[in-house]
Amino acid sequence: MNVPNHIAIILDGNGRWAKAKGMPRSYGHVKGCANLETICDDMKELGVKYLTVYAFSTENWKRSREEVEGLMKLFRNYLKKCIKISEKNKMRVKIIGDVTGFDGDIQRKIAELEEFSKDYTELHFQIALNYGSRDEIVRGMRRMADDISKGRISPADIGEGTIGNYLDTAGIPDPDFMIRTSGEQRLSNFLLWQMAYTEFYFTDVAWPDFNKAELIRAIEKYNERDRRYGGVKEE
Ligand code: FPP
């Protein structure tokens, strides 16, 4: 089985999964968070080198105050716990998104986790928090415009690679495979620039139920695809 180098996942369906069980949405997020820990182990075991997950979008602030507060509590706990997980999996953790939107203590936990895990290379784990692809491009282009105005780069030097370097994912290879759980079939403003050639896979399975067997099933589908880059098949 050819395992994708970089898998991106849109973690969707926690709320509906919980509701179907007669439980509050927050219960779905707790289970979804626990599943994130398991899937990191599975990815490492299967030999996936890069994993990027969409955990909280720039749009998610519009959810009820209760749900947003519950998610912030979950992030606080998880970011702390993730130090141990990164050590166990030799996993480098990076947060993509506008972290300045979070409370100071969350920002400090993010900085601590990134610093602690920065030399690990077994698995590169990116968590998208307060992330929106268009917002990422806006922030990146502002920095690029600033560098141009200060004479650090000239417009003639700008190529696709330059733009990639101004995104939150600078230095991270583009995803080969994107999985979205829970039935919706859209990108929801996730890695728009980075996923120009990515294979997409949609499953009805809700995120808390997405286990290793489901992951292997998805990778098998990826293997059935005829990967072409710009119309030229790579042999
Ligand atoms: C989508 O399900 C999920 C979210 C908006 C939050 C994702 C959060 C986690 C998986 C847990 C925490 C993650 C970290 C990094 C600690 P939904 O609520 O949109 O479900 P629905 O579509 O059924 O309403």
Residues whose N, C-alpha, C, O or C-beta is under 5 A from the ligand:
A	BS01	FPP	L11 D12 G13 N14 G15 R16 W17 H29 G32 C33 Y54 A55 L74 F75 Y78 I127
